[in-house]
Amino acid sequence: MSENTGASYAAAGVDIEAGDRAVELMKEWVKKATRPEVVGGLGGFAGLFDASALKRYERPLLASATDGVGTKVDIARRMGVYDTIGHDLVGMVVDDLVVCGAEPLFMTDYICVGKVFPDRVAAIVKGIAEGCVLAGCALVGGETAEHPGLLGEDEFDVAGAGTGVVEADRLLGADRIRKGDVVIAMESSGLHSNGYSLVRHVLFDRAGWALDREVPEFGRTLGEELLEPTRIYSLDCLALTRTAEVHAFSHVTGGGLANNLARVVPDHLRVTVDRSTWTPGAVFSTVGELGGVARLELEKTLNMGVGMVAVVPEESVDVALTTLADRGLEAWVAGEVLERGDRAEAVELTGEYAN
């Protein structure tokens, strides 16, 4: 076989030069997502973080979380908009970290593509870096993998992992929750990054809506609504722990409000959440009505307008609400903690949503 006709990595569909160009394009964004503890820059085999910064802790506990964006990436692909799903990725990871009271320190990402388009990959990383800035953490590294033959040229997926730290005696969770505690709900920015398999089935397969459809209830196109980035709560939650006593947080992701809140409710207690304290955004009712989706199915799939929950003692409610309001985050008292008794359910949603 001659030199000109032999097999090559490029002939197999992997373009190393395109990958190198993508790295060059993303460098400026990664530089913005840093912290003083980061050592070195992009390009090494591993990201470095100066752990001596943890010496100020008496007993530092490292927290770790990993997640992806799910089928929301299909919306980004179809819209040709790639610099927002990075916010979703960061939000999914860092807001799981902050639930236990951990400060997010750094993240790494993994981008898998059918074909490397440097500008596209750089746009994805731009969004991740911007999300890290909003979360107060550093983006210390990542990987872009080209998988020709497994993914179509326009197909891709993203995932990420993050690490945080919390002082052991400030660890939040179910063991801190007491009878009489109050549930504070924090507004979501929309669907966030969960339930898109149901949303896509209803809006595209059943209703036949197009992404460029203007939807009066949304005040924008369907595609713009579906790509609304996930709200990142980490700095808001950390601020709350500094100004008020907080017993627990719950990040409302897959499984909905009740199932996620139940994860931080001790066995002897239960929580009631009053639906009448808020009005879910129009996107939730639209999905429900167009798909004939039962309320219970919506509530166990979508966040229904609540992206994060804090459980605080009654005496901390006013300062907690003031702190969140000062940070521009809509929040309200949504429920309370009661004795479980003979009740089987850890979390019960009561009442009807406000109109």
C-alpha positions as CSV (number, residue, x, y, z in Angstrom):
1,M,0.0,0.0,0.0
2,S,1.5,3.4,-1.0
3,E,2.1,6.2,1.4
4,N,-0.7,8.3,-0.2
5,T,-3.4,5.6,0.1
6,G,-2.7,4.3,3.5
7,A,-5.1,4.6,6.4
8,S,-4.8,7.7,8.7
9,Y,-6.5,9.1,11.7
10,A,-7.9,11.9,9.5
11,A,-9.3,9.5,7.0
12,A,-11.0,7.7,9.8
13,G,-12.8,10.9,10.7
14,V,-10.7,12.5,13.5
15,D,-9.2,15.9,12.7
16,I,-6.4,16.6,15.2
17,E,-5.7,20.0,13.7
18,A,-9.3,21.1,14.2
19,G,-9.1,20.0,17.8
20,D,-6.0,22.1,18.3
21,R,-7.7,25.1,16.7
22,A,-10.6,24.6,19.1
23,V,-8.2,24.7,22.1
24,E,-6.7,27.9,20.9
25,L,-10.1,29.5,20.5
26,M,-11.3,28.5,24.0
27,K,-8.2,29.7,25.9
28,E,-9.4,33.2,26.3
29,W,-12.6,32.1,27.9
30,V,-11.0,29.6,30.2
31,K,-8.7,32.3,31.5
32,K,-11.7,34.2,32.8
33,A,-13.0,31.2,34.8
34,T,-10.2,31.1,37.4
35,R,-9.5,31.5,41.1
36,P,-6.3,32.4,42.9
37,E,-5.7,28.8,43.9
38,V,-5.4,27.6,40.2
39,V,-1.8,26.7,39.2
40,G,-0.8,26.9,35.6
41,G,-3.1,27.2,32.6
42,L,-4.9,25.3,29.9
43,G,-2.8,22.7,28.0
44,G,-1.5,20.4,30.7
45,F,-2.5,16.8,31.2
46,A,-4.2,17.7,34.5
47,G,-5.6,20.9,36.1
48,L,-3.8,22.0,39.2
49,F,-5.4,23.6,42.3
50,D,-3.4,24.7,45.3
51,A,-4.8,22.7,48.2
52,S,-2.9,24.7,50.8
53,A,-5.8,27.1,50.6
54,L,-7.8,24.4,52.6
55,K,-5.5,24.9,55.6
56,R,-7.8,27.6,56.9
57,Y,-10.4,24.8,57.5
58,E,-10.4,22.9,60.7
59,R,-11.7,19.7,59.0
60,P,-12.4,20.3,55.3
61,L,-14.7,17.9,53.6
62,L,-14.4,17.7,49.8
63,A,-17.7,17.4,47.9
64,S,-17.8,16.0,44.3
65,A,-20.6,16.0,41.8
66,T,-21.0,15.2,38.1
67,D,-23.8,15.8,35.6
68,G,-24.7,16.6,32.0
69,V,-27.2,18.7,30.1
70,G,-29.4,15.9,28.8
71,T,-31.5,16.2,25.6
72,K,-31.5,20.0,25.9
73,V,-28.3,19.7,23.7
74,D,-30.6,18.8,20.9
75,I,-32.4,22.1,21.1
76,A,-29.0,23.9,21.0
77,R,-28.0,21.9,18.0
78,R,-31.2,22.6,16.1
79,M,-31.0,26.3,17.0
80,G,-27.4,26.6,16.2
81,V,-26.8,28.3,19.5
82,Y,-24.0,26.7,21.5
83,D,-22.9,29.3,24.2
84,T,-25.8,28.8,26.6
85,I,-25.8,25.1,27.5
86,G,-22.5,25.6,29.3
87,H,-24.5,27.6,31.9
88,D,-26.8,24.6,32.2
89,L,-23.9,22.2,32.7
90,V,-22.3,24.4,35.5
91,G,-25.7,24.9,37.2
92,M,-26.4,21.1,37.3
93,V,-23.0,20.4,38.9
94,V,-22.3,23.3,41.3
95,D,-25.8,23.5,42.7
96,D,-25.6,19.9,43.7
97,L,-22.4,20.7,45.5
98,V,-23.8,23.7,47.4
99,V,-26.7,21.6,48.7
100,C,-24.4,20.3,51.4
101,G,-23.1,23.8,52.1
102,A,-19.9,23.3,49.9
103,E,-18.3,26.2,48.1
104,P,-17.6,25.1,44.5
105,L,-13.9,25.3,43.8
106,F,-13.3,23.9,40.3
107,M,-14.8,22.1,37.4
108,T,-13.7,20.0,34.5
109,D,-15.7,19.3,31.3
110,Y,-16.1,16.6,28.7
111,I,-17.4,17.5,25.2
112,C,-18.1,14.6,22.8
113,V,-18.7,15.5,19.2
114,G,-19.3,13.7,15.9
115,K,-17.0,16.2,14.2
116,V,-14.9,19.0,15.6
117,F,-16.0,22.4,14.4
118,P,-13.6,24.6,16.3
119,D,-15.9,27.7,16.6
120,R,-18.7,25.5,17.9
121,V,-16.6,23.7,20.5
122,A,-15.2,27.1,21.6
123,A,-18.7,28.5,22.0
124,I,-19.7,25.6,24.2
125,V,-16.6,26.2,26.4
126,K,-17.3,29.9,26.5
127,G,-20.7,29.1,28.1
128,I,-19.1,26.7,30.6
129,A,-16.5,29.4,31.5
130,E,-19.2,32.0,31.9
131,G,-21.1,29.7,34.1
132,C,-18.1,29.0,36.3
133,V,-17.7,32.8,36.8
134,L,-21.3,33.0,37.9
135,A,-20.7,30.1,40.3
136,G,-17.5,31.5,41.7
137,C,-15.5,28.4,40.7
138,A,-12.6,27.8,38.3
139,L,-12.6,25.8,35.0
140,V,-9.3,23.9,35.4
141,G,-9.4,21.6,32.4
142,G,-11.5,19.4,30.1
143,E,-11.5,17.1,27.1
144,T,-12.9,17.3,23.6
145,A,-13.4,13.9,22.0
146,E,-14.3,13.3,18.3
147,H,-16.4,10.2,17.7
148,P,-17.0,9.8,14.0
149,G,-19.3,6.9,13.1
150,L,-20.9,6.9,16.5
151,L,-22.3,10.5,16.4
152,G,-23.4,12.4,13.3
153,E,-21.3,15.4,12.3
154,D,-23.7,17.8,14.0
155,E,-24.3,15.7,17.1
156,F,-22.6,16.3,20.5
157,D,-23.0,15.9,24.2
158,V,-21.5,17.6,27.2
159,A,-20.8,16.5,30.8
160,G,-18.9,17.9,33.7
161,A,-17.6,17.2,37.2
162,G,-17.0,19.6,40.0
163,T,-15.3,19.7,43.4
164,G,-16.2,21.8,46.4
165,V,-15.3,22.1,50.1
166,V,-17.2,22.6,53.3
167,E,-16.2,22.7,56.9
168,A,-17.3,19.5,58.6
169,D,-19.2,21.2,61.4
170,R,-21.1,23.3,58.8
171,L,-22.3,20.4,56.7
172,L,-25.9,20.8,55.8
173,G,-28.5,18.1,55.5
174,A,-31.4,16.1,56.9
175,D,-29.9,15.8,60.4
176,R,-30.2,19.5,61.0
177,I,-33.9,19.8,60.0
178,R,-36.3,20.3,62.9
179,K,-40.0,20.4,63.4
180,G,-41.2,24.0,62.8
181,D,-38.6,24.8,60.2
182,V,-39.8,26.8,57.2
183,V,-39.4,25.9,53.5
184,I,-38.2,28.8,51.3
185,A,-38.6,28.3,47.5
186,M,-36.3,30.0,45.0
187,E,-37.6,30.8,41.5
188,S,-36.3,28.9,38.6
189,S,-35.4,30.6,35.3
190,G,-37.6,28.1,33.4
191,L,-37.3,24.4,32.6
192,H,-33.6,24.4,33.6
193,S,-32.1,21.2,32.2
194,N,-34.5,18.4,33.1
195,G,-37.5,16.8,31.5
196,Y,-36.6,17.7,28.0
197,S,-37.4,14.2,26.7
198,L,-41.0,14.9,27.8
199,V,-41.0,18.5,26.6
200,R,-39.6,17.6,23.2
201,H,-42.1,14.8,22.8
202,V,-45.1,17.0,23.6
203,L,-44.0,20.2,21.7
204,F,-42.5,18.6,18.6
205,D,-43.9,15.1,18.2
206,R,-47.5,15.7,19.4
207,A,-48.1,19.4,18.9
208,G,-45.8,19.8,15.8
209,W,-44.5,23.2,17.0
210,A,-41.4,24.7,15.3
211,L,-38.6,26.3,17.2
212,D,-39.1,29.6,15.5
213,R,-42.8,29.7,16.5
214,E,-43.6,32.9,18.3
215,V,-45.4,32.1,21.5
216,P,-47.3,35.1,23.0
217,E,-47.4,33.5,26.5
218,F,-43.5,33.3,26.4
219,G,-43.0,36.7,24.9
220,R,-40.4,35.1,22.5
221,T,-40.0,32.1,20.3
222,L,-40.3,28.5,21.4
223,G,-36.6,27.9,20.8
224,E,-35.6,30.9,22.9
225,E,-37.7,29.7,25.8
226,L,-36.4,26.2,25.6
227,L,-32.8,27.4,25.6
228,E,-33.2,29.7,28.6
229,P,-30.1,28.8,30.7
230,T,-30.4,27.1,34.1
231,R,-30.2,29.5,37.0
232,I,-27.0,29.1,39.0
233,Y,-27.7,29.4,42.7
234,S,-24.4,28.6,44.3
235,L,-23.3,32.1,45.3
236,D,-26.9,32.9,46.4
237,C,-27.0,29.9,48.6
238,L,-23.5,30.5,50.1
239,A,-24.5,34.1,50.8
240,L,-27.6,32.8,52.6
241,T,-25.5,30.6,54.8
242,R,-23.5,33.6,55.9
243,T,-26.4,35.8,56.8
244,A,-29.0,33.3,58.1
245,E,-29.1,29.9,59.8
246,V,-29.7,27.3,57.1
247,H,-30.5,23.7,57.9
248,A,-30.7,22.2,54.4
249,F,-30.9,23.0,50.7
250,S,-32.5,20.9,47.9
251,H,-31.6,21.3,44.3
252,V,-34.8,20.7,42.2
253,T,-33.7,18.7,39.2
254,G,-34.9,15.3,37.7
255,G,-37.7,14.0,39.8
256,G,-39.3,17.4,40.6
257,L,-39.8,19.3,43.8
258,A,-41.3,16.6,46.0
259,N,-38.8,13.9,45.2
260,N,-35.7,16.1,45.6
261,L,-36.9,17.8,48.7
262,A,-37.6,14.3,50.2
263,R,-33.9,13.5,49.9
264,V,-33.1,15.9,52.8
265,V,-36.1,15.2,55.0
266,P,-35.4,12.9,58.1
267,D,-37.6,9.8,58.6
268,H,-39.5,11.2,61.6
269,L,-40.5,14.5,59.8
270,R,-42.5,15.5,56.8
271,V,-42.8,18.7,54.7
272,T,-45.9,20.3,53.3
273,V,-45.5,22.6,50.3
274,D,-48.4,24.9,49.4
275,R,-48.8,25.3,45.6
276,S,-50.9,28.4,46.1
277,T,-47.8,30.4,47.1
278,W,-46.5,30.7,43.5
279,T,-47.5,30.6,39.8
280,P,-45.5,28.3,37.5
281,G,-44.2,29.9,34.4
282,A,-46.2,29.6,31.1
283,V,-43.9,26.9,29.7
284,F,-45.1,24.5,32.3
285,S,-48.8,24.9,31.7
286,T,-48.1,24.9,27.9
287,V,-46.5,21.5,28.1
288,G,-49.2,20.2,30.3
289,E,-52.1,21.4,28.2
290,L,-50.6,20.5,24.8
291,G,-49.6,17.0,25.9
292,G,-52.6,16.3,28.2
293,V,-50.0,15.7,30.9
294,A,-51.4,15.0,34.3
295,R,-50.3,17.4,37.1
296,L,-48.6,14.6,39.0
297,E,-46.6,13.7,35.9
298,L,-45.5,17.3,35.4
299,E,-44.5,17.7,39.0
300,K,-42.4,14.6,39.1
301,T,-40.6,15.6,35.8
302,L,-40.3,19.4,35.8
303,N,-39.3,21.9,38.4
304,M,-42.6,23.8,38.0
305,G,-40.9,27.1,38.7
306,V,-38.9,26.2,41.8
307,G,-35.2,25.5,41.2
308,M,-33.8,25.5,44.7
309,V,-35.2,25.2,48.2
310,A,-33.8,26.3,51.5
311,V,-35.0,24.9,54.9
312,V,-34.4,27.4,57.7
313,P,-35.6,27.9,61.3
314,E,-38.6,30.2,61.6
315,E,-36.5,33.0,63.1
316,S,-34.3,33.1,60.1
317,V,-37.0,33.5,57.5
318,D,-37.0,37.3,57.3
319,V,-33.3,37.7,56.9
320,A,-33.2,34.8,54.4
321,L,-35.8,36.4,52.2
322,T,-34.1,39.8,52.5
323,T,-30.7,38.3,51.5
324,L,-32.1,36.6,48.4
325,A,-34.1,39.7,47.4
326,D,-31.0,41.9,47.7
327,R,-29.3,39.5,45.3
328,G,-32.2,39.8,42.8
329,L,-33.6,36.4,43.4
330,E,-37.3,35.9,43.8
331,A,-38.0,33.7,46.8
332,W,-41.0,33.0,49.1
333,V,-42.2,30.9,52.0
334,A,-43.7,27.8,50.5
335,G,-44.1,25.3,53.3
336,E,-43.2,24.0,56.7
337,V,-41.8,21.0,58.5
338,L,-44.1,18.8,60.6
339,E,-44.0,15.6,62.5
340,R,-44.3,12.6,60.2
341,G,-46.6,10.6,62.4
342,D,-48.4,7.9,60.4
343,R,-47.9,9.8,57.1
344,A,-46.0,7.7,54.6
345,E,-45.0,10.6,52.3
346,A,-42.0,12.7,53.2
347,V,-43.2,15.6,51.1
348,E,-46.8,16.6,50.3
349,L,-47.8,19.3,47.8
350,T,-51.1,20.8,48.8
351,G,-53.5,23.4,47.3
352,E,-53.8,24.7,43.8
353,Y,-51.3,26.8,41.9
354,A,-52.0,30.5,42.0
355,N,-53.3,32.0,38.7
